[in-house]
Amino acid sequence: TTSIDPALASLVSRTLDRRDGCVTLKVGDKEVEYNTNFRLYLQTELANPHFKPEIQAQTTIVNFAVTEIGLEEQLMALAVKAERPALEQQRLDLIEQQ
């Protein structure tokens, strides 16, 4: 099971403190001012990581794995769209019907 450093736990769970009109967040031993525009992106080199249910509930996990077949399908769709737009639209309509 893949884990996240405990120092980042409050950041991942968005445990915020509001004092004197200031929103803070504890990161490790320090309290830092929280900015609503802040985004945290974590990545792993593991091909198939497994996260604890708590982490899955608190985060959005995106799988950026790319397969050769997937790339071929994307390239074919782009080529068909450029060469025969009506056929590509027909393909999209069929996908929607499923």
Sine and cosine of phi, psi and omega as CSV:
sin_phi,cos_phi,sin_psi,cos_psi,sin_omega,cos_omega
0.00,0.00,0.75,-0.66,0.03,-1.00
-0.98,0.19,0.64,-0.77,0.00,-1.00
-0.81,-0.59,0.26,-0.96,0.05,-1.00
-0.93,-0.37,0.62,-0.78,-0.01,-1.00
-0.78,0.63,0.78,-0.63,0.00,-1.00
-0.82,0.58,-0.45,0.89,0.02,-1.00
-0.90,0.44,-0.38,0.92,-0.01,-1.00
-0.99,-0.12,0.02,1.00,-0.09,-1.00
-0.84,0.55,-0.72,0.69,-0.02,-1.00
-0.93,0.37,-0.49,0.87,0.03,-1.00
-0.93,0.36,-0.73,0.69,-0.01,-1.00
-0.91,0.42,-0.65,0.76,-0.02,-1.00
-1.00,0.10,-0.08,1.00,0.01,-1.00
0.83,0.56,0.77,0.64,0.05,-1.00
-0.99,0.13,0.99,-0.16,-0.10,-0.99
-0.97,-0.24,0.56,-0.83,0.11,-0.99
-0.91,-0.41,0.68,-0.73,0.06,-1.00
-0.90,-0.43,0.90,-0.44,0.02,-1.00
-0.65,-0.76,0.75,-0.66,0.07,-1.00
0.80,0.61,0.63,0.77,0.03,-1.00
0.96,0.27,0.14,0.99,-0.02,-1.00
-0.90,-0.44,0.71,-0.70,0.01,-1.00
-0.98,-0.18,0.83,-0.55,-0.01,-1.00
-0.83,-0.55,0.25,-0.97,-0.04,-1.00
-0.61,-0.79,0.66,-0.75,0.00,-1.00
-1.00,-0.02,0.84,-0.54,0.05,-1.00
-0.86,-0.51,0.95,-0.30,-0.10,-1.00
0.92,0.40,-0.84,-0.54,0.00,-1.00
-1.00,-0.08,-0.12,0.99,-0.12,-0.99
-0.96,-0.29,0.54,-0.84,0.14,-0.99
-0.98,-0.19,0.79,-0.62,-0.02,-1.00
-0.84,-0.54,0.47,-0.88,0.04,-1.00
-0.93,0.36,0.70,-0.72,-0.03,-1.00
-1.00,-0.05,0.71,-0.71,0.05,-1.00
-0.92,-0.39,0.79,-0.62,-0.05,-1.00
-0.91,0.42,-0.30,0.95,0.04,-1.00
-1.00,0.08,-0.08,1.00,-0.03,-1.00
-0.93,0.38,0.70,-0.71,0.09,-1.00
-0.76,-0.65,0.64,-0.77,0.02,-1.00
-0.90,-0.43,0.83,-0.56,0.05,-1.00
-0.89,-0.46,0.82,-0.58,0.05,-1.00
-0.89,-0.45,0.55,-0.83,0.04,-1.00
-0.71,-0.71,0.34,-0.94,0.03,-1.00
-0.70,-0.71,0.45,-0.89,0.07,-1.00
-1.00,-0.02,-0.06,1.00,-0.01,-1.00
-0.94,0.34,0.70,-0.72,-0.03,-1.00
-0.93,0.38,-0.59,0.80,-0.05,-1.00
-0.62,-0.78,0.96,0.27,-0.06,-1.00
-0.95,0.32,0.53,-0.85,0.06,-1.00
-0.88,-0.47,0.84,-0.54,-0.02,-1.00
-0.95,-0.30,0.48,-0.88,0.06,-1.00
-0.89,0.46,0.48,-0.88,0.01,-1.00
-0.83,0.56,-0.57,0.82,0.00,-1.00
-0.89,0.45,-0.66,0.75,0.00,-1.00
-0.93,0.38,-0.66,0.76,0.02,-1.00
-0.89,0.46,-0.58,0.81,-0.01,-1.00
-0.95,0.30,-0.47,0.88,-0.08,-1.00
-1.00,-0.09,-0.12,0.99,-0.10,-1.00
-0.74,-0.67,0.17,-0.99,0.17,-0.99
-0.94,-0.33,0.87,-0.50,-0.04,-1.00
-0.97,-0.22,0.81,-0.59,-0.01,-1.00
-0.88,-0.47,0.79,-0.61,0.02,-1.00
-0.99,-0.12,0.94,-0.35,-0.02,-1.00
-0.99,-0.11,0.33,0.95,0.01,-1.00
-0.90,0.44,0.71,-0.71,-0.03,-1.00
-0.88,-0.48,0.74,-0.68,0.06,-1.00
-0.94,-0.34,0.37,-0.93,0.01,-1.00
-0.89,0.45,-0.65,0.76,0.01,-1.00
-0.90,0.44,-0.67,0.74,0.02,-1.00
-0.88,0.48,-0.67,0.74,0.04,-1.00
-0.91,0.42,-0.64,0.77,0.03,-1.00
-0.88,0.48,-0.68,0.73,0.00,-1.00
-0.90,0.44,-0.66,0.75,0.02,-1.00
-0.91,0.42,-0.69,0.73,0.01,-1.00
-0.90,0.43,-0.66,0.75,0.02,-1.00
-0.89,0.45,-0.68,0.73,0.01,-1.00
-0.88,0.48,-0.65,0.76,0.03,-1.00
-0.91,0.41,-0.66,0.75,0.00,-1.00
-0.91,0.42,-0.71,0.71,0.00,-1.00
-0.90,0.43,-0.65,0.76,0.01,-1.00
-0.88,0.48,-0.63,0.78,0.00,-1.00
-0.96,0.27,-0.65,0.76,-0.10,-0.99
-1.00,0.04,-0.64,0.77,-0.07,-1.00
-0.63,-0.78,0.98,0.22,-0.07,-1.00
-0.82,0.57,-0.59,0.81,-0.01,-1.00
-0.90,0.43,-0.63,0.78,0.03,-1.00
-0.92,0.40,-0.65,0.76,0.04,-1.00
-0.90,0.45,-0.65,0.76,0.03,-1.00
-0.90,0.44,-0.63,0.77,0.05,-1.00
-0.88,0.47,-0.66,0.75,0.04,-1.00
-0.88,0.47,-0.70,0.71,0.01,-1.00
-0.90,0.43,-0.63,0.78,0.05,-1.00
-0.89,0.46,-0.66,0.75,0.03,-1.00
-0.90,0.43,-0.63,0.78,0.03,-1.00
-0.90,0.44,-0.67,0.74,0.01,-1.00
-0.89,0.45,-0.57,0.82,-0.03,-1.00
-0.94,0.35,-0.43,0.90,-0.04,-1.00
-0.96,0.28,0.00,0.00,0.00,0.00
